[in-house]
Amino acid sequence: MAVILLLLFLACCAGLCAASALTDSSDASVLQALKQQWKNTPPSWEKSNDPCGGQWEGVTCINSRVTALGLSTMGLKGTLSSGDIGQLTELISLDLSFNRGLTGTLSPQLGNLQKLNILILAGCSFTGTIPKELGNMVKLSFLALNSNNFSGGIPPSLGNLSKLYWLDLAENQLTGSLPVSNSTNPGLDLLFKAKHFHFNKNQLSGPIPLKLFNSKMVLIHV
């Protein structure tokens, strides 16, 4: 009888151990790192070390992998300058919008998010240039970087985002011209599926290139 009880106890312990780690270990490490870097994360992030199993607010998981972060208007404070978030390789949607306490530059490793479909960083306080590596996120359909403090030019690499239908870079401090493709670089004229181009309230200059528009495009709002 004692042996049976011991086996049952061990089986229960094994079950608890399995249930205590529902999040992929790599994804869990990334979110733990972000929790250390950011202030004002949701209270549920303090109740468990297991983002998926602990039902962290704003975190969506499928098959133990983190697929979405939705943390808009949370009062977050911190940066995205490190490459941690670029390790969430199953991420489909990332929305950190309207957290004015998010500052600093964007990590080029954001470009590692090859499955990302939606990136919304509007209404934060990010600075520096827009990383050219964002052009590596070839599944991106919605890109909103408006209402920040980005400077420098618009990366021609954004022309690689062939699935993009929404591009909002308004209300920053961007300079230079609107990039169009040439023999060596892509450009915005290659965004044939884009319906919205928002560039207002920047410091862009020069003529609007005729090449920016062609019959293959489906633009409805510029």
C-alpha positions as CSV (number, residue, x, y, z in Angstrom):
1,M,0.0,0.0,0.0
2,A,2.8,2.3,0.9
3,V,4.4,1.7,-2.5
4,I,1.2,2.5,-4.3
5,L,0.8,5.7,-2.4
6,L,4.4,6.7,-3.2
7,L,3.9,6.0,-6.9
8,L,0.7,8.1,-6.9
9,F,2.6,10.9,-5.1
10,L,5.4,10.8,-7.7
11,A,2.9,10.8,-10.5
12,C,1.1,13.8,-9.2
13,C,4.5,15.6,-8.7
14,A,5.4,14.8,-12.3
15,G,2.0,16.2,-13.5
16,L,2.5,19.4,-11.5
17,C,6.0,19.8,-13.0
18,A,4.6,19.3,-16.5
19,A,1.8,21.8,-15.9
20,S,4.2,24.4,-14.4
21,A,6.1,25.0,-17.6
22,L,3.5,25.5,-20.4
23,T,5.7,28.2,-22.0
24,D,8.6,27.4,-24.3
25,S,11.7,27.9,-22.3
26,S,13.2,30.4,-24.7
27,D,10.1,32.5,-25.0
28,A,9.7,32.4,-21.2
29,S,13.3,33.7,-20.8
30,V,12.6,36.6,-23.2
31,L,9.5,37.7,-21.4
32,Q,11.2,37.4,-18.0
33,A,14.0,39.7,-19.4
34,L,11.4,42.2,-20.7
35,K,9.7,42.1,-17.3
36,Q,13.1,43.1,-15.7
37,Q,13.6,45.9,-18.3
38,W,10.2,47.4,-18.2
39,K,8.3,49.2,-15.4
40,N,4.5,49.1,-14.9
41,T,4.0,45.6,-16.4
42,P,0.6,44.1,-15.7
43,P,0.1,42.7,-12.1
44,S,-0.5,39.2,-13.6
45,W,3.1,39.1,-14.7
46,E,4.2,39.0,-11.0
47,K,1.9,36.0,-10.1
48,S,3.7,33.4,-12.2
49,N,7.0,32.7,-13.9
50,D,5.1,30.9,-16.7
51,P,3.6,33.4,-19.1
52,C,1.4,31.0,-21.0
53,G,0.4,28.8,-18.1
54,G,0.1,31.8,-15.8
55,Q,-2.1,33.7,-18.2
56,W,0.0,36.9,-18.3
57,E,-2.2,39.8,-19.4
58,G,-1.4,40.8,-23.0
59,V,0.3,37.6,-23.9
60,T,-1.2,35.1,-26.3
61,C,0.2,31.6,-26.7
62,I,-0.4,28.8,-29.1
63,N,1.2,25.4,-28.5
64,S,3.4,26.8,-25.7
65,R,4.8,29.5,-28.0
66,V,4.2,33.2,-27.6
67,T,2.4,34.5,-30.7
68,A,1.1,37.9,-29.7
69,L,2.0,40.7,-27.3
70,G,-0.9,43.3,-26.9
71,L,0.2,45.9,-24.3
72,S,-1.3,49.1,-25.6
73,T,-1.9,52.0,-23.2
74,M,-0.4,50.1,-20.2
75,G,1.9,52.9,-19.0
76,L,4.9,50.8,-19.8
77,K,8.3,52.4,-19.2
78,G,11.6,51.0,-20.7
79,T,13.3,50.4,-24.0
80,L,13.4,48.1,-27.0
81,S,17.0,48.7,-27.7
82,S,18.2,45.2,-26.7
83,G,17.6,42.2,-28.9
84,D,15.5,40.2,-26.5
85,I,12.1,40.7,-28.2
86,G,13.7,39.7,-31.5
87,Q,14.0,36.1,-30.1
88,L,10.2,35.6,-30.0
89,T,10.4,33.9,-33.3
90,E,6.7,32.8,-33.4
91,L,5.4,36.3,-32.8
92,I,2.6,37.3,-35.2
93,S,1.4,40.5,-33.6
94,L,3.2,43.1,-31.5
95,D,1.3,46.1,-30.2
96,L,3.0,48.4,-27.7
97,S,1.2,51.5,-28.8
98,F,0.6,54.6,-26.7
99,N,3.1,53.8,-23.9
100,R,4.8,57.2,-23.8
101,G,7.3,55.8,-21.3
102,L,8.8,53.5,-24.0
103,T,11.9,55.3,-25.2
104,G,15.3,54.8,-26.9
105,T,16.1,53.3,-30.2
106,L,14.6,50.2,-31.8
107,S,16.8,47.1,-31.9
108,P,17.7,45.9,-35.4
109,Q,16.9,42.4,-34.1
110,L,13.2,43.2,-34.5
111,G,13.9,42.1,-38.1
112,N,14.3,38.6,-36.8
113,L,10.5,38.4,-36.3
114,Q,10.0,36.7,-39.7
115,K,6.3,35.7,-38.9
116,L,5.2,39.1,-37.6
117,N,2.1,40.3,-39.4
118,I,1.2,43.4,-37.3
119,L,3.7,45.8,-35.7
120,I,2.1,48.8,-33.9
121,L,4.4,51.1,-32.0
122,A,2.4,54.3,-32.4
123,G,2.3,56.9,-29.7
124,C,5.5,56.0,-27.9
125,S,8.7,58.0,-27.5
126,F,11.1,56.0,-29.6
127,T,14.1,57.9,-31.1
128,G,16.9,57.3,-33.6
129,T,16.5,55.9,-37.1
130,I,14.0,53.3,-38.2
131,P,16.1,50.1,-38.5
132,K,16.5,48.9,-42.1
133,E,16.1,45.4,-40.7
134,L,12.4,45.9,-40.5
135,G,12.4,45.2,-44.2
136,N,13.2,41.6,-43.4
137,M,9.7,41.0,-41.9
138,V,8.3,39.9,-45.2
139,K,4.9,38.8,-43.7
140,L,4.1,42.2,-42.3
141,S,0.8,43.7,-43.4
142,F,0.4,46.5,-40.8
143,L,3.2,48.8,-39.8
144,A,2.4,51.8,-37.6
145,L,5.4,53.8,-36.2
146,N,3.6,57.2,-36.1
147,S,3.7,59.7,-33.3
148,N,7.2,59.0,-32.1
149,N,10.5,60.8,-32.4
150,F,12.2,58.9,-35.2
151,S,14.7,60.8,-37.3
152,G,16.8,60.1,-40.4
153,G,15.5,58.8,-43.7
154,I,12.8,56.3,-44.5
155,P,14.6,53.0,-45.1
156,P,14.4,51.8,-48.7
157,S,14.2,48.3,-47.4
158,L,10.6,48.8,-46.4
159,G,9.9,48.3,-50.1
160,N,10.6,44.6,-49.4
161,L,7.4,44.3,-47.4
162,S,5.3,43.1,-50.3
163,K,2.3,42.1,-48.1
164,L,2.0,45.5,-46.5
165,Y,-1.3,47.3,-46.8
166,W,-0.9,50.0,-44.0
167,L,2.2,52.1,-43.6
168,D,2.0,54.9,-41.1
169,L,5.2,57.0,-40.4
170,A,3.4,60.2,-39.6
171,E,4.3,62.7,-36.8
172,N,8.0,61.9,-36.5
173,Q,11.1,63.9,-37.4
174,L,12.0,62.0,-40.6
175,T,14.1,63.8,-43.2
176,G,15.1,63.3,-46.8
177,S,13.0,62.1,-49.7
178,L,10.6,59.3,-50.3
179,P,12.7,56.3,-51.4
180,V,11.8,54.5,-54.7
181,S,13.5,51.5,-56.2
182,N,16.5,51.6,-58.4
183,S,19.0,49.0,-59.7
184,T,20.5,48.4,-56.3
185,N,17.8,49.2,-53.7
186,P,14.1,48.5,-53.2
187,G,11.6,51.4,-52.6
188,L,8.1,52.3,-51.6
189,D,6.9,52.0,-55.2
190,L,7.1,48.2,-54.8
191,L,4.4,48.1,-52.2
192,F,1.7,47.1,-54.6
193,K,-0.7,45.9,-51.9
194,A,-0.5,49.1,-49.8
195,K,-3.7,51.0,-49.4
196,H,-2.5,53.6,-46.9
197,F,0.6,55.8,-47.0
198,H,0.9,58.2,-44.0
199,F,3.9,60.5,-44.0
200,N,2.5,63.8,-42.7
201,K,4.0,66.0,-40.0
202,N,7.7,65.1,-40.7
203,Q,10.6,67.0,-42.3
204,L,10.6,65.2,-45.6
205,S,11.8,67.2,-48.6
206,G,12.3,67.2,-52.3
207,P,9.8,66.3,-55.0
208,I,7.3,63.5,-54.7
209,P,8.7,60.9,-57.2
210,L,6.5,60.1,-60.1
211,K,7.7,56.5,-59.8
212,L,6.1,56.2,-56.4
213,F,2.7,55.6,-58.1
214,N,2.0,53.1,-60.9
215,S,-1.0,51.1,-62.2
216,K,-0.1,48.0,-60.1
217,M,-0.7,49.8,-56.9
218,V,-4.0,49.8,-55.0
219,L,-3.5,53.0,-52.9
220,I,-6.6,54.7,-51.7
221,H,-5.1,57.2,-49.1
222,V,-1.9,59.1,-49.3
